[in-house]
């Protein structure tokens, strides 16, 4: 059996020690005496209501906002002792609506920081192509486009590529997916999880969406007024034991269903069905379907991406697989959560949701029975009948 090798951590530890921000003319500080340690290679999510100071706290890390008092160390170095421009060039920064320069091509946007720190032209060009491929955008297609020629989701992917282009150990993300539709948002979250599993950066992520915090965070800091830390723990610990009534309000009444957010589709056993590429013969899929024990199968394209559900009666009437079946609805990726899988299952008449891997390749099926078994296991583990 081959042992799985974890990728090396490329992030560094961040420590906030009694960090405060005061603005002149205001009696109370915007951020008051915040202390926390953000472990190297982890994603820490700051979640709280609008105006609580979470974005101000994050921006003090790269000194876009200067702290009034306290210290912030990044990789053991006092951030206040580093030239602000040099500090920011070593920290990736991704914001809502991407913040791309509209007059620059995608390639030039991604190349911004490598160019500022003096990389040569060939190294920059290679890095641009590498980063676009990393975030799932074909360099040949997207390199020379302008931001206005991209969808919102594509712009956010370019924004992440730009933030990571100079290989910074730290990535700050300020509600980066807040301006896109729910389906695209879920896909971008999945992409970030995939990237983090590969890169192991230290990520500080700001959101007001607790579900997003549970999905993305290794740890969550639930913040109250002036960034007072109400609870700082793993998502599972916060869901199981909220520290007070305010945190419980963030968790909500559906804590059991939120437990589904803690497990990825790739962590459960997937089912399968008969499949065929649409250029195959109808007879080949009919034979496979007859011996599968299921009354449905899947037609895939030549890249093995799911196209259509198909049944035996539909195959009887179809002259070719290009004409057979009904379109596959909303599926999930291997990096999706079981909560997202539940939402997809509710929209499918087959009570099965298609699961895809990288670049949309078919990976298997997930069913309601899988989710019920998982929730039952949680209840058994907690020993009190409620998750």
C-alpha positions as CSV (number, residue, x, y, z in Angstrom):
1,X,0.0,0.0,0.0
2,X,1.4,3.4,-1.0
3,X,1.6,5.9,1.8
4,X,0.0,9.3,1.1
5,X,2.6,12.1,1.4
6,X,1.2,15.4,2.7
7,X,2.4,18.4,0.7
8,X,4.9,20.6,2.5
9,X,3.6,23.6,4.3
10,X,4.6,26.8,2.5
11,X,2.8,29.2,4.8
12,X,4.1,30.8,8.0
13,X,2.7,31.5,11.4
14,X,1.0,34.8,12.1
15,X,0.7,36.1,15.7
16,X,-1.5,39.1,16.7
17,X,-0.6,40.3,20.2
18,X,-3.0,42.9,21.8
19,X,-3.6,44.6,18.5
20,X,-5.8,47.7,18.6
21,X,-6.9,50.2,16.1
22,X,-8.1,53.7,17.1
23,X,-9.4,56.4,14.8
24,X,-9.1,60.0,15.8
25,X,-12.4,61.6,16.8
26,X,-13.9,58.2,17.9
27,X,-14.2,57.4,21.6
28,X,-14.1,53.6,21.1
29,X,-11.5,51.7,19.1
30,X,-12.5,50.0,15.9
31,X,-10.5,46.9,17.0
32,X,-9.8,46.4,20.6
33,X,-6.9,44.3,22.0
34,X,-7.1,41.3,19.6
35,X,-4.7,38.4,20.3
36,X,-4.6,35.2,18.3
37,X,-2.2,32.8,16.7
38,X,-2.8,31.7,13.1
39,X,-1.0,28.4,12.5
40,X,1.3,28.0,9.4
41,X,-0.4,26.4,6.5
42,X,-3.9,26.7,7.8
43,X,-7.0,28.6,6.7
44,X,-8.4,30.8,9.5
45,X,-11.8,32.4,8.8
46,X,-12.8,35.7,10.6
47,X,-16.6,35.7,10.7
48,X,-18.9,38.3,12.3
49,X,-21.6,40.8,11.5
50,X,-21.0,43.8,9.3
51,X,-19.1,46.6,11.1
52,X,-17.5,44.3,13.7
53,X,-14.0,45.1,12.6
54,X,-13.0,41.8,10.9
55,X,-11.8,43.5,7.7
56,X,-9.9,46.1,9.7
57,X,-8.2,43.3,11.6
58,X,-7.2,41.5,8.5
59,X,-5.9,44.6,6.8
60,X,-3.6,45.4,9.7
61,X,-1.7,42.2,8.9
62,X,-0.4,43.7,5.6
63,X,-0.5,47.2,7.0
64,X,-3.0,48.5,4.6
65,X,-4.3,49.8,8.0
66,X,-1.6,50.6,10.5
67,X,-2.3,49.3,14.1
68,X,-2.5,51.9,16.8
69,X,-0.9,49.5,19.3
70,X,0.1,45.9,19.7
71,X,2.3,43.8,17.5
72,X,1.8,41.5,14.5
73,X,4.5,39.0,13.6
74,X,4.6,37.1,10.4
75,X,7.0,34.1,10.3
76,X,8.6,35.4,13.5
77,X,9.3,38.9,12.0
78,X,7.7,42.0,13.4
79,X,5.5,43.4,10.5
80,X,6.1,46.9,11.7
81,X,9.8,46.6,11.1
82,X,9.4,45.8,7.4
83,X,9.0,48.4,4.7
84,X,5.2,48.4,3.9
85,X,5.6,48.0,0.2
86,X,8.0,45.1,0.6
87,X,5.7,43.6,3.2
88,X,2.7,43.7,0.9
89,X,4.6,42.2,-2.1
90,X,5.2,39.2,0.1
91,X,1.5,38.8,1.1
92,X,-1.2,37.8,-1.5
93,X,-4.4,39.8,-1.3
94,X,-7.7,38.8,-2.9
95,X,-10.8,41.0,-2.6
96,X,-14.5,41.0,-3.6
97,X,-15.1,41.5,-7.4
98,X,-11.4,40.5,-7.9
99,X,-10.1,44.1,-8.1
100,X,-8.4,43.5,-11.4
101,X,-6.9,46.4,-13.4
102,X,-9.4,46.9,-16.3
103,X,-6.9,48.3,-18.7
104,X,-4.5,45.3,-18.4
105,X,-4.8,41.8,-19.9
106,X,-5.3,38.8,-17.7
107,X,-1.6,37.9,-18.2
108,X,-0.4,41.4,-17.1
109,X,-2.8,41.4,-14.1
110,X,-1.3,38.1,-12.9
111,X,2.2,39.4,-13.6
112,X,1.9,42.5,-11.5
113,X,3.7,41.5,-8.3
114,X,6.4,39.3,-10.0
115,X,7.2,42.3,-12.2
116,X,7.4,44.6,-9.2
117,X,9.9,42.4,-7.4
118,X,12.1,42.1,-10.5
119,X,11.5,38.7,-12.1
120,X,12.8,38.4,-15.7
121,X,10.3,38.2,-18.6
122,X,10.6,34.5,-19.2
123,X,10.1,33.6,-15.6
124,X,7.1,35.8,-15.4
125,X,5.6,34.4,-18.6
126,X,6.0,30.8,-17.3
127,X,4.5,31.7,-13.9
128,X,1.5,33.4,-15.5
129,X,0.7,30.2,-17.5
130,X,1.3,28.0,-14.5
131,X,-1.0,30.1,-12.3
132,X,-3.8,30.3,-14.8
133,X,-3.6,26.5,-15.3
134,X,-3.6,26.1,-11.5
135,X,-6.9,28.0,-11.1
136,X,-8.5,26.1,-14.0
137,X,-8.2,28.7,-16.8
138,X,-6.6,27.7,-20.0
139,X,-3.6,30.1,-20.6
140,X,-4.0,30.0,-24.4
141,X,-7.7,31.0,-24.1
142,X,-7.5,33.6,-21.3
143,X,-4.0,35.1,-21.3
144,X,-4.8,38.0,-23.7
145,X,-8.3,38.7,-22.6
146,X,-9.3,41.8,-20.6
147,X,-11.3,41.6,-17.3
148,X,-14.5,42.9,-19.0
149,X,-14.4,39.8,-21.3
150,X,-14.6,37.4,-18.3
151,X,-17.5,36.2,-16.2
152,X,-17.6,37.1,-12.5
153,X,-16.3,33.7,-11.5
154,X,-13.5,33.8,-14.0
155,X,-12.4,37.3,-12.7
156,X,-12.2,35.9,-9.2
157,X,-10.0,33.0,-10.4
158,X,-7.7,35.5,-12.0
159,X,-7.7,37.5,-8.8
160,X,-6.6,34.4,-6.9
161,X,-3.9,33.6,-9.5
162,X,-2.6,37.2,-9.2
163,X,-2.5,36.9,-5.4
164,X,-0.5,33.7,-5.6
165,X,1.7,34.6,-8.5
166,X,4.8,35.6,-6.5
167,X,4.4,32.5,-4.3
168,X,3.7,34.4,-1.0
169,X,3.5,32.4,2.2
170,X,0.4,34.3,3.3
171,X,-2.9,35.0,1.5
172,X,-5.4,37.5,2.7
173,X,-8.9,37.1,1.3
174,X,-11.6,39.7,2.0
175,X,-15.0,38.3,1.1
176,X,-13.6,37.3,-2.3
177,X,-16.7,35.3,-3.4
178,X,-19.4,37.6,-2.1
179,X,-20.3,39.2,-5.4
180,X,-21.0,36.0,-7.4
181,X,-24.1,33.8,-7.7
182,X,-24.5,30.8,-5.3
183,X,-23.5,28.1,-7.8
184,X,-20.4,29.9,-8.9
185,X,-19.6,30.7,-5.3
186,X,-19.6,27.0,-4.4
187,X,-17.4,26.2,-7.3
188,X,-14.9,28.9,-6.3
189,X,-14.9,27.6,-2.7
190,X,-14.2,24.1,-4.0
191,X,-11.3,25.5,-6.1
192,X,-9.8,27.3,-3.1
193,X,-10.0,24.1,-1.1
194,X,-8.2,22.2,-3.9
195,X,-5.5,24.9,-4.1
196,X,-5.0,25.0,-0.4
197,X,-4.6,21.2,-0.2
198,X,-1.8,21.5,-2.8
199,X,-0.1,24.7,-1.7
200,X,-0.6,24.8,2.1
201,X,-0.4,28.6,2.4
202,X,-1.5,30.5,5.5
203,X,-4.8,32.0,4.6
204,X,-6.8,34.6,6.5
205,X,-10.3,34.7,5.1
206,X,-13.0,37.3,6.0
207,X,-16.7,36.5,5.6
208,X,-20.1,37.2,7.2
209,X,-21.4,33.8,6.0
210,X,-21.0,31.2,8.7
211,X,-21.7,28.4,6.3
212,X,-18.8,29.6,4.2
213,X,-16.6,29.8,7.3
214,X,-17.5,26.2,8.2
215,X,-16.7,24.9,4.7
216,X,-13.4,26.6,4.2
217,X,-11.9,27.1,7.7
218,X,-9.4,24.9,9.5
219,X,-10.3,27.2,12.4
220,X,-12.9,29.9,12.8
221,X,-12.7,33.1,14.8
222,X,-16.2,34.3,15.6
223,X,-15.9,38.0,16.3
224,X,-18.1,40.4,18.2
225,X,-18.1,44.1,18.5
226,X,-14.6,45.7,17.9
227,X,-13.3,42.3,16.8
228,X,-13.6,40.8,20.3
229,X,-13.0,37.1,19.9
230,X,-16.1,35.2,21.1
231,X,-14.8,31.8,20.1
232,X,-11.7,30.6,18.2
233,X,-11.8,26.9,17.4
234,X,-12.3,24.3,14.8
235,X,-15.6,24.3,12.9
236,X,-16.5,20.9,14.5
237,X,-15.9,22.2,18.0
238,X,-17.9,25.4,17.4
239,X,-20.8,23.5,15.9
240,X,-20.8,21.0,18.8
241,X,-20.3,23.5,21.6
242,X,-21.0,27.2,20.9
243,X,-19.3,29.3,23.5
244,X,-22.3,31.6,24.2
245,X,-25.7,32.7,22.9
246,X,-24.1,35.0,20.3
247,X,-22.0,32.2,18.8
248,X,-25.1,29.9,18.9
249,X,-26.9,32.5,16.9
250,X,-24.3,32.3,14.2
251,X,-24.5,28.5,14.2
252,X,-28.2,28.6,13.9
253,X,-30.9,26.0,14.6
254,X,-29.7,23.6,11.8
255,X,-26.4,22.6,13.5
256,X,-27.0,18.9,12.5
257,X,-27.2,19.8,8.8
258,X,-24.2,22.0,9.1
259,X,-22.3,18.9,10.3
260,X,-22.6,17.8,6.7
261,X,-20.4,20.8,5.8
262,X,-17.5,19.3,7.7
263,X,-17.2,16.3,5.4
264,X,-16.2,16.4,1.7
265,X,-17.7,14.2,-0.9
266,X,-14.2,12.7,-1.5
267,X,-14.2,11.4,2.1
268,X,-17.2,9.1,1.6
269,X,-17.7,6.0,-0.5
270,X,-19.1,6.8,-3.9
271,X,-21.5,4.7,-5.9
272,X,-21.4,4.1,-9.6
273,X,-23.6,3.3,-12.6
274,X,-23.1,2.1,-16.2
275,X,-21.5,4.8,-18.4
276,X,-20.6,5.2,-22.0
277,X,-19.1,7.9,-24.1
278,X,-21.6,9.5,-26.5
279,X,-19.6,8.1,-29.5
280,X,-20.1,4.5,-28.3
281,X,-22.9,2.4,-29.6
282,X,-26.3,2.3,-28.1
283,X,-26.0,-1.5,-27.7
284,X,-22.8,-1.2,-25.6
285,X,-24.6,1.0,-23.0
286,X,-27.8,-1.1,-23.1
287,X,-25.7,-4.2,-22.3
288,X,-23.8,-2.5,-19.5
289,X,-27.1,-1.1,-18.1
290,X,-28.9,-4.4,-18.1
291,X,-26.1,-6.0,-16.0
292,X,-25.6,-3.0,-13.6
293,X,-28.6,-3.6,-11.3
294,X,-29.7,0.0,-11.8
295,X,-32.4,1.4,-14.0
296,X,-30.3,4.3,-15.2
297,X,-26.9,5.1,-16.6
298,X,-24.8,8.1,-17.8
299,X,-23.7,9.3,-21.2
300,X,-20.3,11.1,-21.1
301,X,-18.5,13.3,-23.5
302,X,-15.1,12.4,-25.0
303,X,-13.4,14.0,-22.0
304,X,-15.5,11.8,-19.7
305,X,-17.6,14.7,-18.4
306,X,-21.3,13.8,-17.6
307,X,-23.8,14.9,-20.2
308,X,-27.1,13.0,-19.7
309,X,-29.0,10.5,-17.6
310,X,-30.4,7.6,-19.7
311,X,-32.8,4.7,-19.0
312,X,-33.4,1.4,-20.9
313,X,-36.7,2.7,-22.4
314,X,-34.9,5.8,-23.7
315,X,-32.2,3.6,-25.2
316,X,-34.8,1.6,-27.0
317,X,-35.9,4.7,-28.8
318,X,-32.6,6.4,-29.5
319,X,-30.7,6.0,-32.8
320,X,-27.4,7.0,-31.1
321,X,-26.2,8.0,-27.7
322,X,-26.0,11.6,-28.9
323,X,-29.8,11.6,-28.9
324,X,-30.4,9.6,-25.7
325,X,-31.4,10.7,-22.3
326,X,-32.1,13.8,-20.3
327,X,-29.5,16.4,-19.2
328,X,-27.6,16.0,-16.0
329,X,-28.7,18.6,-13.5
330,X,-26.5,20.3,-10.8
331,X,-23.8,17.9,-9.7
332,X,-21.0,18.2,-7.1
333,X,-17.3,18.0,-7.1
334,X,-15.1,15.7,-5.0
335,X,-14.2,18.9,-2.9
336,X,-17.9,19.8,-2.4
337,X,-19.4,19.3,1.1
338,X,-22.1,16.8,1.9
339,X,-24.4,19.7,2.5
340,X,-23.9,20.8,-1.1
341,X,-24.5,17.2,-2.1
342,X,-27.8,17.2,-0.3
343,X,-28.9,20.3,-2.2
344,X,-27.9,18.7,-5.5
345,X,-29.7,15.5,-4.6
346,X,-33.0,17.3,-3.9
347,X,-33.0,18.6,-7.4
348,X,-32.4,15.2,-9.1
349,X,-35.3,12.8,-9.9
350,X,-32.9,9.8,-9.7
351,X,-32.0,10.5,-6.0
352,X,-28.4,10.3,-7.2
353,X,-26.1,13.2,-7.8
354,X,-23.2,13.1,-10.2
355,X,-19.7,13.7,-8.7
356,X,-16.9,15.1,-10.8
357,X,-13.2,15.5,-10.3
358,X,-10.8,18.0,-11.7
359,X,-11.9,19.5,-15.0
360,X,-15.3,18.0,-14.6
361,X,-14.4,14.4,-15.2
362,X,-16.9,11.8,-13.9
363,X,-15.9,10.3,-10.6
364,X,-19.0,8.5,-9.3
365,X,-22.4,9.0,-7.7
366,X,-23.6,10.1,-4.2
367,X,-27.0,9.1,-2.8
368,X,-29.3,10.2,0.0
369,X,-28.5,6.9,1.8
370,X,-24.8,8.0,2.1
371,X,-25.9,11.2,3.8
372,X,-28.3,9.5,6.2
373,X,-25.6,7.0,7.2
374,X,-23.2,9.9,7.8
375,X,-25.6,11.8,10.1
376,X,-26.4,8.5,11.9
377,X,-22.7,8.0,12.6
378,X,-22.4,11.6,14.0
379,X,-25.3,11.0,16.3
380,X,-23.8,7.7,17.5
381,X,-20.4,9.4,18.1
382,X,-21.9,12.3,20.1
383,X,-23.9,9.7,22.1
384,X,-26.9,12.1,22.7
385,X,-28.9,11.6,19.6
386,X,-28.3,15.2,18.3
387,X,-25.4,16.5,16.3
